[in-house]
Amino acid sequence: MSLIKIFALGGLGENGKNMYCVDVDNQIFILDAGIKYPTSELFGVDEIVPDYKVLLEHQSKIKGFFMTHAHEDHIGALSHILKDINVPVYATNFTMELIKDNLKEEGYDLDKLKLHVINQNSIIKFDHVKVTFFTTTHSIPESVGVAINTVDGSIIYTSDYTFDQSADPRYQTDFKKINELAEKKVLCLMTESLGSGLVLNGSITKELDHTINQAISNAKGRVIASLFSSDLLKIQRVIDIALKHKKRIAIIGRRAQRIVDIAIEMSYLNIPKESLISLRYIDDKNKNDDSDIVALVTGNRHEPFFMLQRMCKKADRLIHIDENDSVLVVASPIPGTEKMAAKTLDILYRTDAKVTVIDKKILTTSHATADEIKMMMNMLKPRYILPVIGEYRMQYTVQRLAMEMGYDKDQVFLMDNGDALVFKDGEPDVQRARYRSGDILIDGSAIGDVNDIVIHDRELLSEDGVLLIVANINPRSKRILGEIEIVTKGFVYVKESEQLLQEVKELFVKACDKHLKGKYINWNELKTNVREEINKFLYKETKRSPITIPVIIATEI
């Protein structure tokens, strides 16, 4: 009998940042390592990765990262984590190509990494533990689920999946492999929760095809379609329908171009060479406005919306949207981009272009719906269930679905990041807050130096602005030299607040006097005292608290 611990460093109670650890007798298997995109209150933060520091002290036990598919919320954190934890990475060929692309962009020497390509038939042995894989249907190719086979039974992680039977044959679920796993004992099923509130609708794909077909066939001029670059199934769908109408395809978006290039090279996107065109920059002779062009505007997160806005404002170098164009919005907003998406639609309608926004209901999310989650449970018949990948309400819905199927409440575990589900001789026990977990905020290339204090300061800057007081002080004569200068940004309009700023200068002189009378000047105390006095005064007068920065220069003449 063995000791098994399952815990998440990201992905529970949230959308994104998926990273799950399975510890079998001191052998740690890490399932995915993704990022989460920030919401608007995290000023200037580019992305969020799981706080993986708890793993640093257990590095010798880590057997590897097992990556299920190539979406950023499952692979995006690898380029940050491998700097500290250089262990083997296992992924399918397509997923590995995109991982390599990310790592090269971050300046890694790939020869120094242990990158192993697997497929659905791979079996990797670690002492008495076997790791196997099974293909799943998702919106990106070569998506797999992972089974960690132990003496107490299998721990199965489905990652994102659907059972869409109309998908490309190369995206199909391996039901045979799932049934083989079910024949052995399944101790715990880690199933995704994101789509648990959705109801299965078999006609959705036909409806989507019909809407795209209508938009392209009724278009008098160019068609501009916005999509997410990682949703290759929908990109192929738009391409196939466009080709039926004898259109030429142009793909726009830097990041997208790389994913698309890899997908074309590996035959996951089929575009005849003669139908794929490159647009040249707009000038007097070239307007890129031929009526047979279908331009795919693709990217991650906010990029498709941002590019559409640029095109509407005539700021883009390739396309200027006008009343002759048809715009097809296939990218629905993801958390954190809702405001931008709404603003983009507003700007689009001002251009008089014909705008078709595809209803979110028919944009299947490529996540398992309530019926599909039940079907996965039915096929695998796990003893216990751990809902993962999703917010708490979604995990809760999975628990309800399991109870409808006869599971007891104490067989389905609702956990948070950092909690541990421990199986001792096959018997479960939940240990709350067992492991340190949290967020590492990435700003540009900086890692870990953007903490709560920095974010709080940025929030203050955005609300109340900043006030700088610049003064020269002679440390010998202990006198303020020349004029005191005040610079404000985002606080008050200087011309209308001269009286207020004059009072700030007088207060500064008064606060300095106390410190300049002593034998020595304690510069730190002087600055702190000045800041406190001025902050109190400004709040009393304006009910606002700008970030106050005294800049005191010691000047000897």
N, C-alpha and C positions, 0 to 999 in steps of 0.2 A: 504494500500500500504506500501511497505517496502523499506529499504535502504540496497542494496547489494553491497559489494565490493569484487572483485576477484583480488588477486595478487599472484605473484610467488616469493619465496625466492631462488629458484633454478629450473633449467629445461628448461628455455627459452634462446634461443641463444646458447645452449650447449648440449652436449651429456652426460646425467647423472645428478646426484644431484637433482632429481625431488622432489619438495616440493611446493604444491599449497595451498593457504588459501582462504577460502570463508567465508566472514563475513556477516551474515544475522542479521540485527538489533542488533549488538553487541554480537552475538553468533558466535564464530570462529570455523570453521571445517577445520582441516588440512588433506589434501589428500596426502598421501605418505611422506616419509622422507628418501631420498636416498643419496648415496655417489657418487663421481666421482673419477675415478682413474687419477693420475697425468701424465703429459707428461714428457719427459726426462729433460726439463729445470728446473723442480722443484726438485732440488737435495735433495735426502733423504726423500722426503715427501711420506708417505704411501698412504694416501687417503685425499680427500677434502670433507668437509660437508658444507651445506648451513649455512650462518651466520644467526642464529635464534634469535639473541639478541633482535631484535625488538619485539619479542613475549613476552619477560620477563615482560614488563610493562603491557601486556594485559592478563596475565596468568589466571585471574579470569573469563575471557570471553571464554576461550578455552574449547570446549566441548569434544574434543578428536582427536586422530589420526585415520584416516580411511585408512587402508593399502590394496592395490589392489592385489598385488602378491609378491612372495618371492624372487625377484631378488634384488641384492645388490644396484642397482641404484634407488630402490624404498623403501627399508627397512633399508639399511646399516647405516643411520645416527641416527636411534632411540636410539642405545646404547649410543650415545654421548649426545643426547638431553634430554632423560628422567632423567638424573642427575639433570637438572635444571627445567624441566617442567614435573612434574609427574601427567599427566592427563590420562584418560582412553585410551586404545588402542583397536581398533576393527579390526579383521582380520579373514579370514576363517581358518579352522582347520590346514591345511597343512602349510599355511603362518605363523600362530601363533607358530607352532612347531619350525620352523626355526628362528623366532624372539626370542623365548625362548632360543634356542641354542646359539644365538649370545649374548643374555643378560647374560646367565650363564657364558659364556667365559669372559665377562667383569666384572664378580664378583657381579652381582646384586642379591639381595634377592627377588625372584619372588613373594613371599607372600606380599611384600610391594608395588607391582605394581597392577594396575587395568587392567588386560588383559581379554578381552571379545571375545569369539569365535562367529562369525556370519556365516550365510549361505545366499544363494541367496534369501531366503524367509524372511529374517529378516527385521523388520521395527523398526527403533529406533526413538522415538519422543522427540523433544526438543521444548516445547511451541508450536508455530504454524508452526514449521519446522519438516519435516519427512525425515529421511535418509533411502533410500532403495538400493538394490544391484541387479546386473544381471550378470550371468556367461558369461565369454568371452573365446575365444580360444587363447592360448598362449603356449609357449614352456615349461611351468611349470604348475603343477596342481592347481586347485581351484583359478584361476585368475578371478577377478570380476571388473566390472565397478561400479561407485557410482553415485546415483542420489540424489541431495539435493532438496527436494520439498518445494517450498515457495509459498506464496499467489500470487506472480507475475509470477509463472511458475517454471519449473525445471532447475537446473544447473546440467548438466550431464558431468561426467568425465569418459572417456572411458578407460584411462590408455593404456597399450600396448594390441593390439588385432589383430587377423586376422579372416577371415571367412573360413578357411581351412576346407573343408567338409570331407577330408579323415583322420582327426585327430581322436584319440581315443574318443569313445562316451562320456567318462567322462570329456573331454576337450571342449565339444561342446558349442557354443554360444546359449544363451537363447533368441531366436528371439521373442518368445511370450511376454516375459517381456519387450523387447525393443519396441514392437508394443503397449503394454499397456501404456508405458511412452509417446509414440508418440500421443496417443489419447488425453492425457492431453496437456497442453501448455508447450513446451520446450523453455525456455527463452534463454539459452546459452549452446552450445555444446563445451566442451573442448576436442578436439580430438587430438590424437597423430599425430606427423608429420614425425617421423623418416623414414618411408618407402614411403613417398609421391612421391618420384622420381622413384619408382620401378613400373614395369608393371606386372599385374597378369599373371601367366603362370600355367595353370592347370596340365601340365605334369611333373612339377618339382619333386613332391614326387616320382613318378615312376622312374624318372631318377636317383634320389638319391639312391633309393633302388637297382637299377640295378648296380650302381657304387660300392656300398658297397658289394653287392652279388658277383660281379666279383672279387673284391680284396680278399675276404675270400675264394671263391671257387678255385681260381688259386694259392693260397698260398701253397708253399711246406713245410714251417715250421710255426713258431709262427706268429700270427697277433698282431700288437701293434697299437691300435687306440687311437688318441688323441681327447678329447672332453672337452667342458666346463661342469663342474659338475651341473650347474643349468639348462642345456638343457636336461631335462629328456626324452622328446619325442625322441630325436635323440639317446640317450643312449639306450632306449628301442628298437629302430629300429635296432641298431647294434646287441644287444643281441638276438633279434628274428631271425635275419638272421644267426647269429653264431650258434644258437641252431639247426636250420635246417640242418646245416652241421656237427652236432654232436660234437660241440666244447665245451670246458669248459671255464668258464668266471672267470677272475681275475680282481678286481677293485683296482686301485692304486691311492693314493692321500689322504692325511689326512683330508682336508676339505671336499673333495668329499665323503669320506667314511661316514661322518656324514650325509650329505644330502641324500646319497644313503640309509643308514640305516633307516632314517626316511621314505623315499619313499617306501622302501620294507615293513616296518612295517605297513604303511597305504595302502598297495597294489597298489601304483602308479608305482612301478617297479616290474615286474614279472620275477623272475629268480628261476627256480627249485633248491631246496637246493642241490641236488646231482650235479648240474652243476656249482655251485658257489664255487670257491676254493680260499684258502689263500696261497700266495707264501711265502716260507721261504727264509731267507737270503742266498745268493750265497756262497757256499764253495766248497771244493774239490769234495764232493760227489753230491752236488745239484747245478744244473745250471739253473733250471726253463726254460729249452728250449724244452719241449715236443711240438710236432708239432700240438697237438690239443688245445693249449692254445690260447685264444683271451684275451689279456690284455688291459683293458680300462684305459688309462692314463688321469686322469681328474683333474680339479682344476679350480680356478678363474683366470681371466685376463692373466697373463704371465706364470702361473704355468705349464700348459700342455707343453709349449715350453721349459721351463727351465728343466723339468723332462726328456724330450726327449734328450736334450743336454747332461745331466748327463749320460743317458743310452748309448749314442753314445761314450762318453769319458770313458766308463767302470768305472764310479765313483758311479753308483747307486748300492744299496745293493740287489736289486731284479731282475733287468734285464740288460743285456749287449747286445746291438743291434749288430748283425753281418750280413754277406752276406746271411744267410739262412732265415732271417726275412722278413716279409712284413709289411710295416708301412703305416697306413691309417690316413691321416691328415684331421680330420673332423672339427677341431677348426680353424675358420678363424680369422686373427688378428683383435683386437678391437683397437680403438684409444689409442695411447701410447705404443702399443706393436708391431708395424709394423717392426721396426728394428730387434727386437728379433726374430720375426717369420721368417724373411728373413735369418737371421744368422742360425737359427735352420735348415732350409731346406738345406742350404749350408753344414752344418755338417752332416746331414742325408745322403746326396748323397755321401759323402766321405766313408760311411760305406759299400757301395755296396749292401745295403738292397734294396728290391723292394719297391719304394716309390710311393704311390698314393695320390695326393693332390686333394681333392674335390673342384671343381670350386666354387667360391663364388656365382656365379649365381644360382647354384642348391642347395646351402645352404640357404633355405628360412630363412629370418631374423626373422620370427614370428612377424613382424610389418606390419601394414595395408599398402597395396599398394594403388596407385592412385585410382583404381576402388573400392577397399574396403572402402576407405575414402568417396568416392562419395556415395557408398551404405549406409553407416552409416548416412550420411547427408540426403539421400533420405528417409530412414526409419523414422528418428526422426523429420525431418522438423523443425529444430530449427530456432528461429527468428534471433539469432546472433551466430557467431562462433568465438571461441578463439583457434587458433592452439597452442598446448603445446608439450612438450617432443620432443626436436629437435633443431638443429641449425637454424639460421635465414633463410638461403636459403630454408630449409625444410618447415618452417612456411610459407614462401612466396609462395612456391609451393601449399600449402593447400589453400591459398587465391585465387590463380589462378584457382584451381579446383572448388572452390565454385562459382567463377565468371562465369565459364563455365556453371554452373548449374542455373544461373540466379540471384545469390546474388549480391548486390551492394558492391563496395569496402569498403564503410563505415559500412557494416554489419559484416565484418571479421577483427578482430583486431590483428595487429602484435605488440606484446609487448615485453619488456625486463624485466628481474628480477627487482623487486622493483616498476614497474609501477602498477597502479591500474585501473581496469575497474569497474566503479561505475554505478550501476543502481538505479536511483532515480525514483520511481513510474514506473519502467519498461523502462525508457529512459536511454540510455548509455552515458557515458562520460569517456574518457581516461585521467587519471592524471599521467603525466610522473614523474618518480623518486619520487613517493609519500612515499615509504618505503625504509629504509636502507636495502641493500642486499649486498652480497659479499661471499667470501670464508673463511672458517676456515680450516687451513692446519693442518693435523694430522701427527705427526712424532712419531712413536712408540705409547706410551700412552699419550704423551703430547698434550694438547688441547689449541689452541689459542696462544701459545707462539712462534709459527713459523710464523713470519711476513715477510713483503717484505724485511726488512733490513737483516734478517737472510738468506733469499733466495739469496739476492744480494751478501752477504759475501760468501755463498757456491759457487756461480757462479764465483766470483773472485778467490776463492781457486782452483776451477777446471781449471781455465784458467791460472792464474799467480802464484799460490802457496802461501807459507807463509815463512816469514823470522823472526826469533826470535833473539834478541840481549840480552844476559844475562851479567849483570855486578854487581859487589859488590861496594857499595859506603859507606865510613865512614862519617856519618853525622856530627861528631865533627871536624875531621881534614879536611872534605870536599875534600877528595881525592878518586880517583878510585883505588880500591885494586885489585891486581893480574891481570890475563889475562881477556880480554873481549872475551866472547864466542859467536860465531854466528852459529845458527842452521837453515838450510833451508830445506824445503820439497816442491818439485814440482816447484822450482823456477830456480835454476841453479845447474849444476854439480860442486860440491865444488872443486874437484881437478883441474878442468880446469878454475876456476874463483877465484884463490887465490888473484890475484892483485885487483880485484873488491871488494872482501870482506875485504881486508886490507884497502882499501880506505873508506869503510863503517865504520870500526873501528875508523879510524882517524877522520871521520866526527862526529861520536858519541862523541869522546873526546872533539872535538871543541864545539859541541852543549851543552855538559854538563858544560863546563868551565864557560859560562855566568851565569848559575844558581848556580854554586858552589862558586861564588865570593861574593854573597850577604850575608846578616846577617842570613836569614833563607832559607831553601830549600823548594820550593813549588813543591812537587813530581809530582802532576798532570800536572802542567805547563811544568816541565822538560820532562815528557814522551811525551806530546803532541808536544812540540818543536822538540824533537829527531825524532819522527815519521814523522813530516812534512818535516824536512830537508833531512832525508834519502829517503823518498818517491820521493821527487823532484829529488834527485841525481840518484836514480835507474831508474826512468822513462827516464831521460836525457841519461843515459848510455845504457839502455837495451830496452827502449820503452815498458817496462812491469811494472805493478803496483801490486806487491805481497802485501798480508796483512802483515803489519809490526807490530810486537809486542815487545816493549821494556820491558824486565823483570829486574827491578832494585831492588836489595836487599840491605837494610840498614844493614851494618855490623860494629859492634864496636869491636875492638881488644884491 
